[in-house]
Amino acid sequence: MVVAVESNTSRKHMIETMVKVQQKVKGKDTYWKRWLWEETKPILLVLANYPASKNLLEEDLTGILIRNAVLDRGEYGGVIIANLFTRPVKWPSDKSLSAAFAEDSMVELVKACHEANQVVIAVGSLPSRSLVALARIQEFWEVCKKEDMAKKVTLLVNSKGKPVHPLAIRNEPWQFSAWQADWMKGAKKE
């Protein structure tokens, strides 16, 4: 009679990595937060709406989803989460958004974009619901064209090709689409 004995030859071991986390802040403004885990790979910049916290180590769900999606792709060595608006916004409206960014925020955003190999716009429907957000994203696009960065700008889209926010596709792999001039159609008119 032969008795099969299972043995676990796998050994416990420690896995460790170093991640450099940086954040650009000034007063109540948070311009971007960067995670770098592999310097030899490209950097992805994700343009989100606004920061949730000024704490370097604290992270909101959007930031976690962005970082995990970038890691899942396996092709990037880091991510910069930049903000269309530099101040936290509890209830987005044209009034609250018009006071939610620093004067130099677009300059800082463009500097961060120059450091990235690819830029992903992940603001979802905010520009279609706010004239202030629409103006900011249009200004960003114009600056990207002027700075010769338009080719590296893409939109985060769902499986139907519609531009979305990371929260809207939390259980789907990320897909990118080229900039679509009409993606903000339906923006409210006042």
C-alpha positions in Angstrom: 0.0 0.0 0.0 1.3 3.5 -1.0 0.4 6.4 1.1 0.7 9.9 -0.4 2.0 12.4 2.0 1.6 16.1 1.1 4.5 18.2 2.1 4.6 21.9 1.9 8.1 22.7 0.6 7.2 26.4 0.2 9.0 28.6 2.7 7.8 31.7 4.3 9.8 34.7 3.1 9.6 38.5 3.4 8.7 40.6 0.3 9.7 44.2 0.5 9.7 47.1 -1.9 10.5 50.8 -1.5 8.0 53.3 -2.7 8.8 57.0 -2.7 5.8 59.2 -2.0 5.9 63.0 -2.7 3.3 65.6 -2.7 3.3 69.2 -3.9 1.4 71.5 -1.5 1.2 75.2 -0.8 -1.0 76.5 2.0 -4.4 74.9 1.5 -3.6 73.7 -2.0 -2.6 70.2 -3.0 -1.3 70.2 -6.6 -0.3 66.5 -7.0 0.8 63.4 -5.2 3.4 61.0 -6.7 4.2 57.4 -6.0 7.4 56.0 -7.5 8.2 52.3 -7.2 10.4 51.6 -10.2 12.4 54.4 -11.8 13.2 52.6 -15.0 9.6 52.3 -16.1 7.3 55.1 -17.5 5.3 57.4 -15.2 1.6 57.8 -15.7 -0.2 61.0 -14.6 -3.8 60.7 -13.8 -5.8 64.0 -13.8 -8.5 63.7 -11.1 -10.9 66.3 -9.9 -9.7 67.5 -6.5 -7.8 66.3 -3.4 -9.5 64.7 -0.4 -6.7 65.3 2.1 -3.4 67.2 2.5 -1.9 64.3 4.5 0.9 62.6 2.6 0.1 59.1 3.8 -3.7 59.3 3.9 -5.5 58.2 0.8 -9.1 58.4 -0.4 -10.9 55.7 -2.4 -10.2 57.4 -5.7 -6.5 57.5 -5.0 -6.4 53.9 -4.0 -8.3 52.8 -7.1 -6.0 54.9 -9.4 -2.9 53.4 -7.8 -4.2 49.8 -8.0 -5.3 50.2 -11.6 -1.8 51.5 -12.6 -0.1 48.7 -10.7 -2.4 46.1 -12.4 -1.3 47.3 -15.8 2.3 46.4 -14.9 3.8 48.8 -17.4 4.4 51.8 -15.2 7.0 52.5 -12.5 4.9 55.2 -10.8 1.9 57.4 -10.9 1.2 61.1 -10.3 -2.3 62.0 -9.3 -2.8 65.6 -10.2 -5.8 67.7 -9.5 -7.9 69.8 -11.8 -8.8 71.7 -8.6 -6.2 72.1 -5.9 -8.5 72.4 -2.8 -10.9 69.8 -1.4 -14.5 70.3 -2.5 -17.3 68.7 -0.5 -20.2 69.6 -2.8 -19.1 70.5 -6.3 -21.0 73.5 -7.8 -19.8 76.4 -10.0 -19.6 78.6 -6.9 -17.5 76.1 -4.8 -15.3 75.1 -7.7 -14.6 78.7 -8.7 -12.8 79.2 -5.4 -11.2 75.7 -5.4 -7.9 76.3 -7.2 -4.7 78.3 -6.8 -3.7 80.9 -9.3 -0.6 78.9 -10.3 -2.4 75.6 -10.4 -2.4 75.2 -14.2 1.3 76.0 -14.4 2.0 73.3 -11.8 -0.3 70.8 -13.5 1.6 71.3 -16.8 5.0 70.9 -15.1 3.8 67.6 -13.7 2.5 66.5 -17.1 5.9 67.1 -18.6 7.3 64.6 -16.1 4.9 61.9 -17.2 5.1 59.6 -20.2 1.3 59.4 -20.5 -1.5 61.6 -19.1 -5.0 60.1 -18.4 -7.9 62.4 -17.8 -10.1 60.8 -15.2 -12.6 63.5 -14.2 -15.7 61.7 -15.2 -18.8 63.8 -15.8 -17.8 66.9 -13.7 -17.1 69.1 -16.8 -20.6 68.3 -18.1 -22.2 69.3 -14.8 -20.1 72.5 -14.1 -19.1 75.4 -16.3 -16.1 76.1 -14.1 -14.9 72.5 -14.5 -15.6 72.6 -18.2 -13.5 75.8 -18.5 -10.6 74.3 -16.5 -10.5 71.1 -18.6 -10.7 73.1 -21.8 -7.9 75.4 -20.6 -5.8 72.3 -19.7 -6.4 70.8 -23.2 -5.4 74.1 -24.9 -2.2 74.3 -22.8 -1.4 70.6 -23.7 -1.7 71.4 -27.4 0.4 74.5 -27.0 3.1 72.6 -25.0 3.2 69.8 -27.6 1.8 67.3 -25.2 -1.5 66.5 -26.9 -0.3 63.1 -28.1 0.2 61.8 -24.6 -3.2 62.8 -23.3 -5.9 60.1 -23.2 -9.2 59.7 -21.5 -10.2 57.0 -19.0 -13.2 55.3 -20.5 -15.6 52.5 -19.6 -16.2 49.4 -21.8 -18.6 51.5 -24.0 -15.9 54.1 -24.6 -17.5 56.8 -22.4 -15.1 59.0 -20.4 -15.5 58.1 -16.7 -14.1 58.7 -13.2 -12.2 55.8 -11.5 -15.0 55.3 -9.0 -17.4 54.5 -11.9 -15.3 51.5 -13.1 -13.9 50.2 -9.8 -14.3 46.6 -10.9 -13.2 46.9 -14.5 -9.7 47.1 -16.0 -8.8 50.5 -17.2 -9.1 51.4 -20.9 -7.9 54.6 -22.6 -9.2 56.5 -25.5 -7.8 59.4 -27.5 -9.1 62.9 -26.6 -12.6 63.4 -28.0 -13.5 67.0 -28.7 -17.1 66.3 -27.9 -16.7 64.2 -24.7 -17.9 67.1 -22.6 -21.1 67.7 -24.7 -24.1 68.2 -22.6 -22.3 70.7 -20.3 -25.0 72.7 -18.6 -25.5 76.2 -19.9 -26.5 79.0 -17.6 
